[in-house]
Structures are given as structure tokens and as C-alpha cells.
């Protein structure tokens, strides 16, 4: 019974994933994220309402940005993940948003001083480039995924942790912004838990974020997946710690 049930759950890797929509496993209660003490949406909306020109970095499929209406008169968005780009264009361009596909976050396709607000949720950024496109009194708001995010998944599967991002945390990012002439107005970092209630939800999640375990396949990690499945059957869930931090910054007065 256990083996058959595990095989059925593992078929979830065949489910289509688009944008950054995890509703297939979140709205069915198969994965649950612990609560942060802040809301990214509640942080950015007051600034959006006052903005004249805004850039959303890494808009995904435009799911979140489309919910922030009414948007500023000039609203632009970038997306670097090729499968998401046409989804974002289809969703956002009817709202007047100009969507551009990018290859590198340190080469934003905009002139200097173009935006009074740059928002960024879980997207890589270059502090130098954000500084360039921001107006003199512009605001930069970002929620980032820290370098220790969900590393328990890697440990449980005996998969290597990507050391390239271990340094990425609030202290590092805040210091970098300070060195580039930003005044950090608000900052927070937390590690809420994330629970997977069946092995199929974990497989679906790893398919959606391939950078967690770049060489992930079911066959390569099947024995470890079965072990996690058995843990879930006994305990009820597989739990890991996420890593999130928030920064709100503006340019320092000269």
C-alpha cells in the first residue's frame, strides 16, 4: 500500500506549472508556508499608490502585480525566466504594463532615473543597477529568499547545497545597499517553516524551483524520496525552514 501510494504521488511531477502559481499544492492544503511578521503586498501598496513610474523586477507570470491595481501611470515589469515571459505579457499588457524579457539583472533595459519605485519579490538584483534606474528620492522594496532557504530538503535527499548563495542574507544585502549609497529605512529577516503533507507536493515544488536541486529527477533520488514519504506517513508532514528577508531603502541625502 505504501509503495503504491508513493508512486501515485510521484506522478505529480507531470503536472503543468506556469508563472509562479503554486496553487496546485497550496490551495489544496498539500503544502503550507509558515507566517511572516510582515506582508510584502501590504508594504508595497502604499508606495504604489503614490508612484508615478514603477518597475516590478522578476514579475513571474504577473500574478501578483496584476492584483496591485490601480497601478501607476507608467508601470514596467521584467522577467528573466523564459517560460514565464509570454504569460506575463498576456496578463499584464492589457493593464498597460510594459513587460520586457531580460537575460541579466545587472543590465536593466531602462534609462537612468526612470522610476520612483522599484519593487522586487524573490528576484536577483544588482544594487548598482537599481540605483541607476531609480530617481533621486526613489524607493526600493525587496523581499528576498536567503541562502539557507529549504536546505533541509537537500540534506534529506543527500543532495549538495549550492554554496554560491550561502552568504546571501539580510546583513550582506543591507551592507551592500549601504555601500552603494542607499539609506535602508526598514529591514527584517525570519525563517518560518514550510510543510509538505505528501511526497507529490515536494516533487512538484522541486520541479517548479529547479535551482534548489539542479540535477533532480525521481529516479536519481527515489530511495530518499521513499524515505521522506514514509516519514510523512508516520509524522503527517515533512518540515523545512525557509529564509526570507525584507528591505526598504531610498537614496541617501547628499
C-alpha positions as CSV (number, residue, x, y, z in Angstrom):
1,X,0.0,0.0,0.0
2,X,2.7,2.5,1.0
3,X,4.7,1.8,-2.2
4,X,1.6,2.1,-4.4
5,X,0.6,5.4,-2.7
6,X,4.1,6.8,-3.1
7,X,4.1,6.0,-6.8
8,X,0.7,7.8,-7.3
9,X,2.0,10.9,-5.5
10,X,5.2,11.0,-7.6
11,X,3.1,11.4,-10.8
12,X,2.6,15.0,-9.7
13,X,5.9,15.9,-11.4
14,X,3.9,15.5,-14.7
15,X,1.5,18.4,-13.7
16,X,2.0,21.6,-15.7
17,X,3.5,24.5,-13.9
18,X,3.3,28.1,-15.2
19,X,4.1,31.5,-13.8
20,X,4.9,31.2,-10.1
21,X,1.5,29.7,-9.3
22,X,1.8,27.1,-6.6
23,X,-2.0,26.9,-6.1
24,X,-2.0,23.2,-7.2
25,X,-0.4,22.3,-3.9
26,X,-1.1,25.3,-1.7
27,X,-4.8,25.7,-2.3
28,X,-5.4,22.0,-1.8
29,X,-3.5,22.2,1.5
30,X,-0.7,19.9,0.4
31,X,2.0,22.4,1.1
32,X,1.8,25.1,3.8
33,X,4.0,28.1,4.4
34,X,4.6,29.5,7.9
35,X,3.6,33.1,8.5
36,X,6.0,36.0,8.3
37,X,5.6,39.0,10.6
38,X,5.2,41.2,7.5
39,X,3.3,41.2,4.3
40,X,5.1,42.1,1.1
41,X,1.9,43.2,-0.5
42,X,0.9,45.4,2.4
43,X,4.4,47.0,2.3
44,X,4.4,47.9,-1.3
45,X,0.8,49.0,-1.9
46,X,1.1,52.4,-0.1
47,X,4.1,53.2,-2.2
48,X,2.4,52.0,-5.4
49,X,-0.5,54.4,-4.8
50,X,1.9,57.4,-4.6
51,X,4.1,56.3,-7.5
52,X,4.3,57.9,-10.9
53,X,6.6,55.3,-12.5
54,X,7.2,51.8,-11.1
55,X,9.3,48.8,-12.1
56,X,8.5,45.3,-10.9
57,X,11.6,43.2,-11.2
58,X,11.0,39.5,-11.8
59,X,7.2,39.6,-12.2
60,X,6.9,35.9,-12.8
61,X,3.7,35.4,-14.7
62,X,2.4,38.8,-13.5
63,X,0.1,37.1,-11.0
64,X,0.9,39.4,-8.0
65,X,1.4,42.6,-9.9
66,X,-2.0,42.3,-11.6
67,X,-3.5,42.3,-8.1
68,X,-1.9,45.6,-7.1
69,X,-4.2,47.6,-9.3
70,X,-4.7,50.5,-9.7
71,X,-1.1,50.7,-11.0
72,X,1.0,53.9,-11.6
73,X,0.6,55.7,-14.9
74,X,4.0,54.2,-16.0
75,X,4.4,50.6,-14.9
76,X,7.1,48.3,-16.3
77,X,8.0,44.7,-15.5
78,X,10.9,42.4,-16.2
79,X,11.1,38.7,-16.3
80,X,14.1,36.6,-16.9
81,X,12.6,33.1,-16.9
82,X,11.7,32.4,-20.5
83,X,8.6,30.2,-19.9
84,X,7.1,33.0,-17.7
85,X,7.6,35.8,-20.2
86,X,4.6,35.2,-22.6
87,X,2.4,34.5,-19.5
88,X,3.3,37.9,-18.0
89,X,2.8,39.7,-21.3
90,X,-0.6,38.2,-21.8
91,X,-1.7,39.0,-18.3
92,X,-0.1,42.5,-17.8
93,X,-0.1,44.2,-21.2
94,X,-3.9,44.6,-21.3
95,X,-3.4,46.5,-18.0
96,X,-1.0,48.9,-19.6
97,X,2.1,47.3,-18.2
98,X,5.2,47.2,-20.5
99,X,6.8,43.8,-20.0
100,X,10.4,43.2,-21.1
101,X,12.3,39.9,-21.1
102,X,15.8,40.2,-19.7
103,X,18.9,37.9,-19.6
104,X,20.8,39.6,-16.8
105,X,19.6,41.6,-13.8
106,X,22.7,43.8,-13.9
107,X,21.6,45.1,-17.3
108,X,18.2,46.6,-16.9
109,X,16.8,47.9,-20.3
110,X,15.9,51.3,-19.0
111,X,17.4,54.8,-18.9
112,X,18.8,56.2,-15.6
113,X,16.3,57.9,-13.2
114,X,13.4,56.2,-14.9
115,X,11.4,55.1,-11.8
116,X,10.4,56.5,-8.4
117,X,9.6,53.0,-7.2
118,X,11.3,49.6,-7.8
119,X,9.7,46.5,-6.3
120,X,11.2,43.1,-6.3
121,X,10.0,39.8,-4.8
122,X,12.3,36.9,-4.8
123,X,14.3,38.2,-7.8
124,X,18.0,38.6,-8.1
125,X,19.1,42.2,-8.4
126,X,22.2,44.4,-8.8
127,X,22.3,47.2,-6.2
128,X,24.3,49.3,-8.7
129,X,21.7,48.8,-11.4
130,X,18.7,49.5,-9.1
131,X,20.5,52.7,-8.1
132,X,20.9,53.7,-11.7
133,X,17.3,53.4,-12.7
134,X,15.9,55.0,-9.5
135,X,15.1,58.7,-9.3
136,X,16.8,60.8,-6.7
137,X,14.2,60.2,-4.0
138,X,13.1,56.8,-5.3
139,X,12.2,53.8,-3.1
140,X,13.5,50.3,-3.5
141,X,11.5,47.5,-1.8
142,X,12.6,43.9,-2.0
143,X,11.7,40.6,-0.3
144,X,14.4,38.1,-0.8
145,X,15.0,34.3,-0.4
146,X,18.0,33.8,1.8
147,X,20.9,31.4,1.1
148,X,19.7,28.9,3.8
149,X,16.3,28.5,2.3
150,X,14.9,25.0,2.5
151,X,18.4,23.4,2.8
152,X,16.8,20.6,4.8
153,X,15.4,19.3,1.5
154,X,18.9,19.0,0.2
155,X,20.1,17.3,3.4
156,X,17.2,14.8,3.4
157,X,17.9,13.9,-0.3
158,X,21.7,13.8,0.3
159,X,21.9,16.5,-2.5
160,X,24.6,19.1,-2.4
161,X,23.7,22.6,-1.2
162,X,24.5,25.4,-3.6
163,X,27.3,27.2,-1.8
164,X,27.1,30.2,-4.2
165,X,24.2,31.7,-2.2
166,X,25.1,30.7,1.4
167,X,26.3,34.3,2.0
168,X,23.0,35.8,0.8
169,X,21.2,37.2,3.9
170,X,19.9,40.4,5.4
171,X,23.2,41.5,6.8
172,X,25.1,41.1,3.5
173,X,22.3,42.7,1.4
174,X,21.9,45.6,3.8
175,X,25.6,46.3,3.8
176,X,25.8,46.2,0.0
177,X,23.0,48.7,-0.3
178,X,24.7,51.0,2.2
179,X,27.9,50.9,0.2
180,X,26.0,51.9,-2.9
181,X,24.6,55.0,-1.3
182,X,21.2,53.7,-0.1
183,X,19.6,54.6,3.2
184,X,17.9,51.4,4.5
185,X,14.7,52.5,6.1
186,X,13.3,49.1,7.2
187,X,14.7,45.6,7.4
188,X,13.6,42.2,8.8
189,X,14.7,38.6,8.4
190,X,12.8,35.4,9.5
191,X,12.9,31.7,9.0
192,X,9.3,30.4,9.1
193,X,8.7,26.7,8.5
194,X,7.3,25.1,5.3
195,X,5.5,21.8,5.5
196,X,4.8,19.2,2.8
197,X,1.9,16.9,3.5
198,X,2.6,14.3,0.8
199,X,5.7,13.4,-1.3
200,X,4.0,14.5,-4.5
201,X,3.8,18.1,-3.2
202,X,7.5,18.0,-2.6
203,X,8.2,16.6,-6.1
204,X,6.0,19.3,-7.6
205,X,7.8,22.0,-5.6
206,X,11.3,20.8,-6.8
207,X,10.1,20.8,-10.4
208,X,8.9,24.4,-10.0
209,X,12.2,25.7,-8.5
210,X,14.9,23.7,-10.3
211,X,17.8,25.7,-8.7
212,X,17.1,24.0,-5.3
213,X,18.4,20.7,-6.7
214,X,19.5,21.3,-10.3
215,X,20.0,17.6,-11.1
216,X,16.7,16.5,-9.5
217,X,14.9,13.5,-11.1
218,X,12.7,11.0,-9.4
219,X,14.9,8.1,-10.4
220,X,18.1,9.7,-9.1
221,X,16.6,10.4,-5.7
222,X,13.9,7.8,-5.5
223,X,15.2,5.9,-2.4
224,X,15.5,9.2,-0.4
225,X,12.0,10.2,-1.7
226,X,10.5,7.0,-0.4
227,X,12.2,7.6,3.0
228,X,10.6,11.1,3.2
229,X,7.3,9.6,2.1
230,X,7.5,7.1,5.0
231,X,8.3,9.9,7.4
232,X,5.2,11.8,6.2
233,X,3.1,8.7,6.6
234,X,4.2,8.4,10.2
235,X,4.5,12.0,11.3
236,X,2.0,13.6,9.0
237,X,4.3,16.1,7.2
238,X,7.9,16.8,6.1
239,X,9.1,20.2,7.5
240,X,11.8,22.5,6.5
241,X,12.9,26.1,7.3
242,X,12.5,28.8,4.8
243,X,14.7,32.0,4.8
244,X,13.1,35.4,3.9
245,X,14.3,39.0,4.4
246,X,12.8,42.4,3.6
247,X,14.5,45.6,2.8
248,X,13.0,49.1,2.1
249,X,15.6,51.6,1.0
250,X,16.0,55.1,-0.6
251,X,19.0,57.0,-1.8
252,X,21.0,58.8,0.9
253,X,20.6,62.6,1.0
254,X,23.6,64.4,-0.3
